[in-house]
Amino acid sequence: MTDHPTAQRAPAGPPTPDSTVGTTHGPTDDRTHDATDGTAHVTSTSVGTSTAPAPVPVPVPVPVPAPDSAPVFTPSAVVASCVGFMLIGALQAFYGPAIPGLREEFGLSPSMAGLGLSAHFVGGAGGVLLFDRLYGRIGNRRILAASYLLMAVGSAGFAVAPNWPLALTAALLAGFGFGGIDYGLNQLFAVGFGQRSTAMLNVLNAHFGIGAILGPVLIAVVGAEHYPVVFLVFALANLPLLFCLRGVRDSPPRSPQPPGRPTSTGASAPADRALRSVLAVFVTLYVLHVGIEAGVGGWEPTHLETVGHGAGVAATATSVYWLMMTVGRFLAAPIALRFSAQTIITVSCAGMTGCLLLAAVPDLAPFAYAGVGLFIAPIFPTGLPWLHRAAPHARRAGAVVIAASMMGGVAAGPALGKVIEWSGVRAVPLLLAAVSAVCLAATLWLTRATRPKPAR
């Protein structure tokens, strides 16, 4: 409250005749309270003097930020995002079946033809890290629009490239767009649906599996030698999604602050070390479980044929494995509304370990690998909201985890191949079971480390 400079307070106590009538030795002040804002306004009246009152400052109301409750996605934008994840799933799955056509077109060896997928993953990791730097600086719509355009341009370039170096450059460019979509939509879904974020992330990533199943089918239908047609159609399919970005909220939502965690940025050194440990174990969990996912997909056919199953059974069982990953994510969506992420991932890692051990039994192996696909399915999408709650101030945590998981997928094949040279193909499920046991141990450690501390 600001009083007039010359206003004098009346002494406390009941008024007397002398103080109310007869004489006026100076200015008196009348205070009136505005009922709307509770601010006292002072009106000065001078009797016997001609001094003009000074202007009284008018209180300026401080704007209160609106609650961070605006929806991140409209219903149509949610549908378009699921279609976008189908597209990136299909793009990743195109390169393998297209290898015969690539070898014929450019005269490549099998290892050289496999570099197309490697360039895709390298670009994907770079896209995740690049768009993470831009997240919050430019609008979400620009990030997603640039990603769709990069995928479209890169895919079209891969289709029409006159030589292999240009084709690899185009695959790298498409990978950048792939990484932007993968990171951008996972990031927004992880924080954009409140308590339903885990369920929605499972639905989103299930559509990635649908695309990964349909991609090889499309190549098989048109023939590997006609792979440019598939990549060109894919490039065009990205463009309509640009018009659906108007349903995406442009500003990033604020991550919720978990109870019992400090909001200040001056965290103590022990807290910083604990946060780094949590992030390191999350990265370990993601790298290893994606390595298992890629390892099963790459080595299941060889293992099944080695233990006595026919080539047709091996191929079918591998397709069922990928199908069960998609089914598992759809099934996890309603489960995530009732159980915590910690519980879901713990059960998933335990089930995955058990199924890999059963896969060492030849007669059970095809069914056991299907079980691996079912149990491994929820880990990737369910862990992201858990990571955001455990480390709300580590803004780049999600990008580091997603990029690291991509590198895990790239490294899994060669690393597992080197170990198999020493141990033999029959040991594949046992080797992967050991890695899965490490995932289970990491999950149990994270559950204990991220448990909310009781209030004192």
N, C-alpha and C positions, 0 to 999 in steps of 0.2 A: 504494500500500500504506500502511496506517495502523497504526502501532505503538501499543502500550499506553503511556500517558504515563510510567509508572515503569519500563518495561522497559529494561534495559541490555544493549547488544550485547556478546557475548563477544569478546575479542580474537582476531584472526586467528592461525592457527598451530595446531600439534598440541596436543591436550589434555594436561594434566599431572595427576598424582594430586591435587595441591592444588586444582586447579580443578574436579575432578569429585567428590571425596568429602571428608568431614571437616568442612569449614566452609561455612557459607552466610551470607554477609554481607548479602544482599539478594535481591530477587526474581530469578528466572531466567525465560527465555521459551523456549517450544518452538514452532517454526514448522512448521506442516504445510500442504502445498499440496493444494488441492482439484483433483483431476484433471479435474473437469468444466468449471471455468471458469478455472483457472490462477491463482486468487486466493490469496494467502498469508493464512491465518488464524492469529492469535496467541493462544496460551493461556498465561496468566501463572500461575505457582505460587509462592507465598510460603512460605518455611520460617522459622519463628521470629517471624513477624509476623502480625498479624490484619487487615492492610489488604485490603479487598475490591477485586477488579479492576473497572475501569470497563468498561462495555459496549463491545464492539467493533462499529464500523459494519459492516453487512452490505452488500456491493456490490449495487447494483440494476442489472440488465442494461438497456441502452439498446435499445429496439425498433428493428429495422432495417426500413425500408419494404419492403413486398412489391413485387416487380417489376411494372412497368406492362404486364402481359401478358394481363389479362383481356380476352376478346373484346368488341369494341364492339357487334357485332350477332350475334344468333343467325341461323341460316339462314332461319327464318321471318320475322325482322325485315328481312333483306336483300330477300326477296321483297316484303314489304309496302312497303319503301322504293321499290322499282322501280315498284310500283303507284302510290305517291304521286307519283312523277315523271311517270308517265303522266297523272295527274289535272291536275298543274299545266301540263303541255304542252297538254292539251285545253282548260283554262280560258283560257289565253292565245289559243288559236286560235278560241274561240267568238265573240269580239266582232266580228271582221271579217265573217264570213258572216251574223251576226245584224243587220247594219246596215239592210237593207231592212225587217225587222220593227220595229226601233227607230224608224225614220223614220215608219212607218205608225202605230205606237202613240202616239208623243209629238209627231208633226208636226215633225220635225227636218230641218235641212239636212244634206247629206253631211258637212260639216266638224263640225257639232255632234254628229252621231251618232258620228263618229270619236273624240270625247272619251272614250268609254267605255274604249277601249284605253289612252288616255293616262292616265286616272285609275288604271287597273290598274297601269301601269308606275311611276307616281309612288308608289302604295301599296307596290309591290314593293320599290323602293329604300328607302323608309322602313322597311319590315319588315326588310330586311337590316340596316340600321344599328341599329334598335331591338333586335333579338334578338342582335346582336353585343354590345351593352352588357350583355345578360343572360347571355351565354354564360359558363359557369364560375361564375356566381353562383347560378343556379337549375339544377336538373337538366335534362339533355338531354330527358328524357321530357316535362317540363312545357313546354319550348320547342316541341317538335314537336306536343304535344297542343293547345297554345294556337293554333298555326298552322293545324292542321286545322280547329279550331272556327271560327276567323276566316274561313277559306275557305268553310266550310259556311254560316255566318250571312250573310256578304257575298253569296254566290251566291243564297241564298234571298231575301235582301232585294232583289237586282237583279231577280229573277223577279217579285216581287209589288209592286215600287215603283209608287206611283200617279202619280208625276211624275218628270221627268228629273233635277232636282237630287237627289232621294232616290236615284234609280238610280245617279247618279255617286258619291254617298256610299257606297252599298253596294259599287260596283266598287272604290272606294278601300280599303274594309275587306277585301274579298276579296284585294286586292293585298297588303295587309299579311301576310295568311296565306301567300300565294304566296311572298313574300320570305322569310318565316321557314322554309318548307320548302326553298326553293332554297338559302338560306345554310346552314341547319342540316344538311341531309343532305350537301351538298357538303363542308362543313367536316369532318364526321365521317368521311366516306368518304376524304377526303384524308389523314387521319392514322390511320385505324382498321384498315388492312389491310397495314401494313408495305410491303414491296417490291411488293405486289400492288395498292397504292392507285390507281396510275394506271390499271391495267386495269379495276379495279372502278368507277372514276369514269366511264370511257368507257361501260361497260355501263349504269350509272345514267342518264347523260345520253342514251344511245340510247333509253331508254324515254320520255324527254321528247319525243323526235322521234316515237315511236309515237303518243303522245297528240296531238301537234300535227297528225298526219295524220288521226287518227280524229275529231278535234273538228269540222272542217268537214263531214266525211261525216255525222255525226250531225245537224248543223243542216240539211243538204241532205235527209236522209231524212224528218225530221219537218216541214220547211218553216220558213223564217225567221220567219213569222208566229207560229209556236208555240215561239219561243225560250224562253219561261218554263218550259215542260216540261223542256227540256234542262238549264237551270240548276238547277231543283229536283231533278232526278235526280242531277245532279252534287253538290249539297249533301248528299244522303243517302249518296252513295258515299264521302264522306269519313269518315263515322262509324265503320264497321267497323275502319278503320285504327287507331283509338284503342286497341283491344284488343290490337293487335300491338306496341304500344310497350313492353310488358313485356320484350321481347327486345332492347331497346336499353339499353346500359350508361348509367347515369345520370350518372356523373362523367366529365368530358372527359378523354381521354387526353393524356398529355404529349407534346408534339412532340419528335421525336428531335433530339439535338444533333449537328450535322454535325462531322466531324473538322476540327481546325485552327481552330475558331472559339472565341473566348473565352466563358466562361460567366459572367463578372462583368457587372454592370449598368453599370459605369463605363466605357463604351466611349469611345474618344477621339473628338475632333471630326472628324478625317478619316474614321473608320469610320462615324460618324453621317451624314456627307455622302454617303458611298458607298452606305449603306443607303437614304437618301432618293432617290438617283438610280436605284437598282435598282427601288424601288417605283414611281417616276414612270414608268419605261420599261415596267414591267409594266402599269400602268394604261393607258398609251398603246396597248400591244399589244392589250389587251382591248377598249378603246373602239373602236379602228379595225376590228378583225376582226369584232366584233358589228355595227358599222356596215355592213361589206361584206355580212355575212349578211342583214341587213334590207334593204339596198339592192338586192341581187340578187332577193330574194323580192318586193320591191315593184315594181321596175322591169323585171324580166325580161319579163313579158307585153307591156308597152308597147314595149320595144325590139324584141322578136321580130316583133310586128305591123308596126312601122315599117320593118323591113328586108325585109318581104315574106312573112312566114309568116302562116298563117291563125290566127284566134282560137282554134280548137280545138287546133292544134299548140302555140300559146303557152301555153294553160292546162295542157295535158298536160305540156309541158316544165317548167313551174313546179312541178307536182306531183312530177315526177321529181327535180327539184332538192332538194326537201325530203326525199324518200325516200332519196336518196343520202347526205344528211347522217346519217340514222339508220343506214343500212348502213355508212357510214364509221366510225361510233363502235363498232359491233360488231366490225368488222374490226380496229380499232385496239387492242382489248382484248388479244388474244394478241401483237400486235406490241409492245405496251408492256412485256411480260414479257422481251423480248429486247433492246430498244433504249432508249436514254435519252430523257427528255422533250425535251432540247435537240435531239436528232437528229430526233425525230418532228415537232416544231413547225417546225424549219428546212425539212424536206422538204415539210411541209404548206403553208407560206407560199410556197415556191418553186413548187410545183405549182399553187397557187391563182393566183399571178401569171401563170404561163404559160397557164392555161386562160382567164383573163379576157382576155388578149391574143388568144387564138384566137377568143373570142366576138365579136370585132370583124369576123370573116369571116362574112357572113350564112349561108352554107350549113353552116358548122360550129357556129354559135351554140347551137342546142339541145343538142348533145352537149357542147360546151365548158362550158355552165352546169351540166350534170350533173357534170362533172369538178370544177367549183368546189365543189359540195356535198360531193363525196367528200373533197377535200383540206381543206376548212375544218372538217370535222366534228371531228377530234381536238383542235383547238387549245384550246378552252375547258376541257374536263375534264383534258387532259394538263398544262396550265400550272399548275393549282392545287397539286399536290404539289411541283412545281418551285419555286413561290413559297414554300411552307412550308419547304422545305429551304434556300432562299436567305436567308430572313428568319425564322428560327425564333422570334426574340424580338419581332418586330413582330406582335403578336397580332391586331391589327385589319386586317392587310394583306389577308387574304382577303375581309373584308367590304367594304373600300374598292374592291377590284377588281371584285367582283360587282355592287355598287351602281353603279359607274361604267360597267360594261358595259351595265346596263339603261338608263342615261341615254344611252349611245351608240346603243342601238337606237331610243330615242325621237327623238333629234336627227337620225338618219341620213336619214330621209325628207324632212323640210323642207330640210335642208342640201343634200342631193343635188338636190332639186327646184330650188333657187335656182341651182345651178351649171348644171343642164340648161337652164334658161331662157336662159342665155348661150351654151352650147355646142351645144345640140340633143340629141335623144334618141339619135342614132346614136353619140354619144361616151360613153354610159353605161359600156360595158365598159372603155374606155380610162381613164376617170376612176377606176373602181374598181380597175383594175390599178395605177394610180399609188399609191393608198392601200395596196394589197396589198404593193407594193414597200417602203413604209415599214414595214409589219409585218415583212417579211423582214429589213430593216436593224435593227429593234429586237430581233429574235430573235438575230441574230448578235452584237449588242452585249451582250445579256444572257448569252449563252453564254460570252463572254470575261470578263465582269464577275463571274460566279458560279462560275467554274472554281476548284476547291479549290487553295489555295496550297500548294506543296510544303513539307514540314516542314524546318526548319533544324536 
